[in-house]
Amino acid sequence: MSFFQNKVVVITGGSDGIGKALIEALIPLGAKVATCGRSHDKIYKLQMENAGVLLHAVACDVSKEEECKRFIESTIETFGRIDILINNAGISMRALFVDCDTDVTRKIMDINFLGAVYCTKYALPSILEQKGTIVGISSTAGYRGLPGRTAYSASKFALQGWLEALRTELLHSGVNVMWVCPGFTASNIRLAALDSHGQARGETVLDEGSIMTAEECARHIVRAIAKGRRTLVLTLLGKITVFLNKMAPALADRLTYRHYYNKKGEFVK
């Protein structure tokens, strides 16, 4: 029997990318899935695509605490409990700090960090009863600050520090707390990345066809949850980045700079 058979899994940000791929991976394994997204149209489309299966989909902006509370409460009303919470909803950016409006940092922290805090707060009593799992979808930017992504890096450092503290608080509760660092994954997150004024850029500087697919990323995450992993860092580049930043941080500074800037000192990525 699948580890996920009859388990209630909550996935924030399920209308695109990794979140949607997780839904597609978990439903065939017997999970009862609840998800949310900011776009009413995308949530409606998701419901139509999964007609006849156990999917509870709600339009919800995770940066708003009351909407998170309603989403979690409606999930418990629908399915009776929550076994697994995957805090996946997130937004990125691509702009140098010197050019950024301060609202960009606030918006990214509200979604990437506080969104996870809100959903976890209201889901935690049920997860404790079920001795379940809390997951945060982080990034290598949660280990290594990246130029042009100052607010995004800050939000992922905050997410990982908070999850580590929460894991320690729940160490003897039977609840597993884990975080996942996917690395570059083919998804909508870069198209939706904010510019210096908080508007979606609508473009990507990466070759989306050459990086890990959202579906492959989801398969890794599903296996890690079933195994009760503490952390999961995906891609070789991600693992090298985490290792170098710990063992040789000055070298990591230089290599990171070289990756994001050209020989003229111009920010290019």
C-alpha positions in Angstrom: 0.0 0.0 0.0 1.2 3.5 -0.8 2.5 5.7 2.1 0.0 8.3 0.9 -3.1 6.1 0.6 -6.0 8.0 2.2 -3.7 10.7 3.6 -4.9 14.3 3.4 -2.2 16.4 1.8 -2.4 20.2 1.7 -0.3 21.9 -1.1 -0.2 25.7 -1.3 0.4 27.2 -4.7 -1.0 24.2 -6.6 -2.1 25.8 -9.8 1.3 25.9 -11.4 4.8 24.4 -11.5 6.0 22.1 -8.6 2.7 22.5 -6.8 0.6 21.2 -9.7 3.1 18.5 -10.4 2.8 17.3 -6.7 -1.0 17.1 -7.1 -0.6 15.0 -10.3 1.9 12.7 -8.5 -0.1 12.3 -5.2 -3.6 11.7 -6.5 -2.7 8.4 -8.2 -1.0 7.3 -4.9 -4.4 7.5 -3.1 -4.0 10.9 -1.4 -6.8 13.2 -0.7 -5.5 16.6 -1.9 -6.3 20.2 -0.9 -4.7 23.0 -2.7 -4.9 26.8 -3.2 -3.8 29.5 -5.6 -4.3 33.2 -6.1 -5.9 32.9 -9.5 -9.6 32.0 -9.5 -9.4 31.0 -13.2 -6.4 28.7 -12.6 -8.1 27.1 -9.6 -11.3 26.5 -11.6 -9.3 25.0 -14.4 -7.5 22.7 -12.0 -10.9 21.5 -10.6 -12.2 20.8 -14.1 -9.0 18.9 -15.0 -9.5 16.7 -11.9 -13.2 16.2 -11.9 -14.2 13.0 -10.1 -11.1 12.8 -7.9 -10.7 13.8 -4.2 -9.4 17.4 -4.8 -10.4 20.4 -2.7 -9.3 23.5 -4.5 -9.7 27.1 -3.1 -8.7 30.5 -4.3 -6.4 31.9 -1.6 -3.7 34.5 -1.3 -1.3 33.0 1.3 0.0 36.5 2.2 -3.3 37.1 3.9 -3.7 35.4 7.2 -7.5 35.2 7.2 -7.6 33.6 3.8 -5.0 31.0 4.9 -7.2 30.3 8.0 -10.3 29.8 5.8 -8.4 27.5 3.4 -7.1 25.3 6.2 -10.5 25.2 8.1 -12.3 24.4 4.8 -9.9 21.5 4.2 -10.5 20.0 7.7 -14.3 20.4 7.1 -14.0 18.6 3.8 -11.6 15.8 4.7 -11.8 15.7 8.5 -8.1 16.2 9.2 -4.7 17.1 7.7 -1.8 14.6 7.6 0.7 16.5 5.4 1.2 20.2 4.7 3.5 21.2 1.8 4.2 25.0 1.9 5.0 25.4 -1.7 3.5 28.8 -2.7 6.2 31.3 -3.5 7.4 34.1 -5.7 10.8 35.1 -7.0 12.5 38.3 -8.2 15.2 39.5 -10.5 16.5 43.0 -9.7 19.5 44.5 -7.8 18.7 45.8 -4.3 19.9 49.3 -5.2 17.2 49.6 -7.8 14.4 47.9 -5.8 11.4 49.5 -4.1 11.2 48.3 -0.5 7.7 47.0 -1.2 9.3 44.2 -3.3 11.0 42.8 -0.2 7.8 43.1 1.9 5.7 41.3 -0.8 8.1 38.4 -1.2 8.5 37.9 2.6 4.7 38.0 3.0 4.2 35.2 0.4 7.3 33.0 0.8 7.7 33.2 4.6 4.6 34.4 6.3 2.3 32.4 4.0 4.0 29.3 5.3 3.7 30.5 8.9 0.0 31.2 8.5 -0.9 27.9 6.9 1.2 25.9 9.4 -0.2 27.7 12.4 -3.8 26.7 11.6 -2.9 23.2 10.3 -0.6 22.3 13.2 -3.2 21.0 15.7 -4.5 18.5 13.2 -1.0 17.5 12.0 0.0 16.9 15.7 -3.0 14.6 16.1 -2.0 12.6 13.0 1.8 12.7 13.8 2.1 14.0 10.2 4.6 16.0 8.1 5.3 19.7 7.5 7.3 20.5 4.4 8.7 23.8 3.2 9.7 24.3 -0.5 12.8 26.4 -0.1 15.8 26.9 -2.4 19.6 26.9 -2.5 19.0 30.6 -2.0 18.1 29.6 1.6 21.7 28.5 2.1 23.5 31.0 -0.2 22.4 34.5 -0.8 22.1 35.3 -4.5 22.7 38.6 -6.2 19.6 40.1 -7.9 17.5 37.9 -5.5 18.1 39.7 -2.2 14.5 39.5 -1.0 14.0 36.0 -2.3 17.1 34.8 -0.5 16.0 36.5 2.7 12.6 34.8 2.5 14.2 31.4 2.1 16.7 31.9 4.9 13.8 32.9 7.1 11.8 29.9 6.0 14.6 27.4 6.7 15.5 29.0 10.1 11.9 28.9 11.1 11.4 25.3 10.0 14.6 24.2 11.8 13.4 25.9 15.0 9.9 24.3 14.6 11.5 20.9 13.9 13.3 21.1 17.2 10.2 22.2 19.1 8.4 19.2 17.6 11.3 16.7 17.9 9.4 14.3 20.2 5.9 14.9 18.9 6.0 12.4 16.1 5.7 15.2 13.5 8.4 15.4 10.8 9.5 18.8 9.6 11.5 19.0 6.4 12.6 21.5 3.8 13.4 21.0 0.1 15.8 22.9 -2.1 14.9 22.2 -5.7 17.5 24.3 -7.5 16.5 25.6 -10.9 13.3 23.9 -11.9 11.2 24.4 -15.1 8.1 26.2 -13.7 6.2 29.5 -13.9 8.1 31.0 -11.0 10.7 32.9 -13.1 8.0 34.3 -15.5 6.1 35.6 -12.4 9.4 36.9 -10.8 9.1 40.5 -9.7 11.1 43.4 -11.2 12.4 46.3 -9.2 9.0 47.8 -8.9 7.1 44.7 -7.9 5.7 43.8 -11.3 5.9 40.4 -13.0 8.8 40.3 -15.4 7.1 37.8 -17.8 10.5 36.5 -19.0 13.3 34.1 -18.0 17.0 34.2 -18.7 17.3 30.4 -18.4 16.9 27.7 -21.0 13.9 26.0 -19.4 14.4 22.9 -21.5 17.8 22.2 -19.9 16.8 22.1 -16.3 14.9 19.7 -14.0 11.2 19.5 -14.8 8.6 20.2 -12.2 7.4 16.6 -12.5 10.8 15.1 -11.7 11.2 17.5 -8.8 7.8 16.4 -7.5 8.8 12.7 -7.7 11.9 13.5 -5.5 9.8 15.4 -3.0 7.1 12.6 -2.7 9.8 10.0 -2.1 11.5 12.2 0.6 8.3 12.7 2.4 7.6 9.0 2.5 11.1 8.3 3.9 10.8 11.0 6.6 13.8 13.0 5.4 15.0 16.1 7.2 16.3 18.0 4.2 16.5 17.4 0.4 18.8 19.4 -1.8 18.3 18.6 -5.5 20.7 19.0 -8.4 24.4 18.6 -8.4 24.9 22.4 -8.6 22.7 22.9 -5.6 24.7 20.3 -3.5 28.0 21.9 -4.6 26.7 25.4 -3.7 25.6 24.3 -0.2 28.9 22.5 0.4 31.1 25.3 -0.8 29.2 28.0 1.1 29.7 26.1 4.3 33.4 25.0 3.8 34.8 27.9 1.7 32.5 30.9 1.8 34.9 33.4 0.3 35.4 31.1 -2.7 31.6 30.8 -2.9 31.3 34.6 -3.0 33.7 34.8 -6.0 32.1 31.9 -7.9 28.6 33.2 -7.3 29.6 36.7 -8.5 31.2 35.1 -11.6 28.0 33.2 -12.3 25.7 36.2 -12.2 27.9 39.0 -13.6 29.8 39.3 -16.9 33.5 40.3 -17.3 32.5 43.9 -17.5 30.9 43.7 -14.0 27.4 43.9 -15.5 24.6 41.9 -13.8 23.3 39.5 -16.4 21.3 36.8 -14.6 
